[in-house]
């Protein structure tokens, strides 16, 4: 029994490794695509940040609006350029700019008055944005809010324009509809600001130039496998593409068996004194070995070229790879069992595979999916494979994080295999 | 060696094999003849254990095959109608693989592979990929792959389909060699001349049923005529010819006129001179004349009313 099993397994491996097309499709293609995805999803940590193109339409031209534009321009996440209103609108429409900020005429004066006078009309900052990039608009809006607050308050505390606006507000204070005690407190505050402004105007070099500032600083830290270890986007991309192309190996297994059935070779195999276990088991074994080889080769390439490391449990990583390879093999058998002809089965199996790949997070991580879809994808085996590979590669987690994916993938492999054996059509049509 | 009893197999509403019975003794070569769709391949598939019959049984050396792994399968070599080889690997690698399926290993397998390649005349091409072989070479290798485990019974399902006459002769030489070695051959075909050349006995099937099972001589005895005289008349002189007038001539058993072609069944061709003289004297000159001995084709036509190649 062992001699036929080994001979059949060896034959499948020989056919795979003897075919340039198979090797190209299983190794070179995933490397090329994973390299692309890895690069656009962060690369190995040293990639240049892609800045959001922003147009600034300054219709005011005052000290405050100039300060706002200056602050935005200094931000490392933004690429700010001045523009006219109509040109900005056209640029956003054509997708050449993501956001255009429109600072209207007299913005500075009105913003200064509105800062201390709750009843004063608030000027509007216009934002034209590309609707396909709503998240970029939100990000620019947040930055703009901080910059406007700082620019306006700085002018009120330090600038000549600000001094005039404080003076005007003080002059109008008696007309405000506000309780007397609050009016008294506001007058004292404005007089204090007036005094501060006068002092900094008199000695601008020595004085601390004040104003309201955002009362905190952001300190962000990418939580990776360890301190100082940068996130490597290639780890996820190579895992994802490995999974996709291994599933294609599964399709090849299924279609190969269906093709064999159409040819005399299947009759010859069935005429030999071989059990069904040997016939299907040898095919599953060779498919699992091929899949494991592809995954190992892809990660070896990623390690050598992009510095992808198995930061977590090596045993867990190998376990996930082995369990997914087994699942792929039994997936292939299931295709052969449920399909009737290669022609009729090819399209459906490719569609199913691509759905599994997409929902499993092989193309883009599942966290970008809507919440309901994230919950739904837990029934997709590729999701567990991706979670297991992410856990043991860039997340740097231990074997316990890989144990559940390994168990679920192995269970899936057994279920697919059992169903395939039950549903396999052993007899042909005569 | 082989005993097939009342096999029946249907696929949905189609009855492919309907009560087929046949026997093949040790060293005997049986021709299983019939047109496409007659049930030949289904019968062979059941004998080889690829299909389970709805009813009936197959006995190899007196016992039934029991399951996929029955060691008795080693007594059977199957040459499928389609080429049962892997084109991407060499001839030798193919044979090693098929030898291994029967548990053969080491020098025994290597020896069997060499012997099979020698028999079919492909030893010099052993290292070449099968994809580069001609159709005839593939057919010969297809035969070799069934011989590795030295089976006593060879099931040959139309092993010469689509090959050139030279390769067909080569395959026939191989089969005659195997016959001399005492192998039992069950040979399915719809080529009459192949069956006549090779087989000791013919089993003729049509629409899933056996319509005749006899030696060549026995089948000829079933025919009303042993010889056929075909006369092609000159087109302008066939008018007025009444076949029944020929029927009364000495030695004439049947007369059929189709267009300008006259087919006359005779017991003895020596009587043909009288017929030709009668045609000339009665104003029906002819331009072409042929005579033939009744063949299996004629037998089949006589038994089923249709041609083997229908």
Boltz contact constraints between the chains, C-beta under 6 A:
constraints:
  - contact:
      token1: [A, 3]
      token2: [B, 100]
      max_distance: 6.0
  - contact:
      token1: [A, 3]
      token2: [B, 103]
      max_distance: 6.0
  - contact:
      token1: [A, 3]
      token2: [B, 105]
      max_distance: 6.0
  - contact:
      token1: [A, 4]
      token2: [B, 100]
      max_distance: 6.0
  - contact:
      token1: [A, 4]
      token2: [B, 101]
      max_distance: 6.0
  - contact:
      token1: [A, 7]
      token2: [B, 97]
      max_distance: 6.0
  - contact:
      token1: [A, 7]
      token2: [B, 100]
      max_distance: 6.0
  - contact:
      token1: [A, 11]
      token2: [B, 97]
      max_distance: 6.0
  - contact:
      token1: [A, 15]
      token2: [B, 88]
      max_distance: 6.0
  - contact:
      token1: [A, 263]
      token2: [B, 82]
      max_distance: 6.0
  - contact:
      token1: [A, 264]
      token2: [B, 80]
      max_distance: 6.0
  - contact:
      token1: [A, 264]
      token2: [B, 82]
      max_distance: 6.0
  - contact:
      token1: [A, 264]
      token2: [B, 83]
      max_distance: 6.0
  - contact:
      token1: [A, 264]
      token2: [B, 84]
      max_distance: 6.0
  - contact:
      token1: [A, 265]
      token2: [B, 84]
      max_distance: 6.0
  - contact:
      token1: [A, 267]
      token2: [B, 50]
      max_distance: 6.0
  - contact:
      token1: [A, 267]
      token2: [B, 80]
      max_distance: 6.0
  - contact:
      token1: [A, 268]
      token2: [B, 84]
      max_distance: 6.0
  - contact:
      token1: [A, 270]
      token2: [B, 50]
      max_distance: 6.0
  - contact:
      token1: [A, 271]
      token2: [B, 48]
      max_distance: 6.0
  - contact:
      token1: [A, 271]
      token2: [B, 78]
      max_distance: 6.0
  - contact:
      token1: [A, 272]
      token2: [B, 101]
      max_distance: 6.0
  - contact:
      token1: [A, 272]
      token2: [B, 102]
      max_distance: 6.0
  - contact:
      token1: [A, 273]
      token2: [B, 69]
      max_distance: 6.0
  - contact:
      token1: [A, 273]
      token2: [B, 71]
      max_distance: 6.0
  - contact:
      token1: [A, 273]
      token2: [B, 73]
      max_distance: 6.0
  - contact:
      token1: [A, 275]
      token2: [B, 68]
      max_distance: 6.0
  - contact:
      token1: [A, 275]
      token2: [B, 69]
      max_distance: 6.0
  - contact:
      token1: [A, 427]
      token2: [B, 51]
      max_distance: 6.0
  - contact:
      token1: [A, 430]
      token2: [B, 16]
      max_distance: 6.0
  - contact:
      token1: [A, 430]
      token2: [B, 42]
      max_distance: 6.0
  - contact:
      token1: [A, 430]
      token2: [B, 45]
      max_distance: 6.0
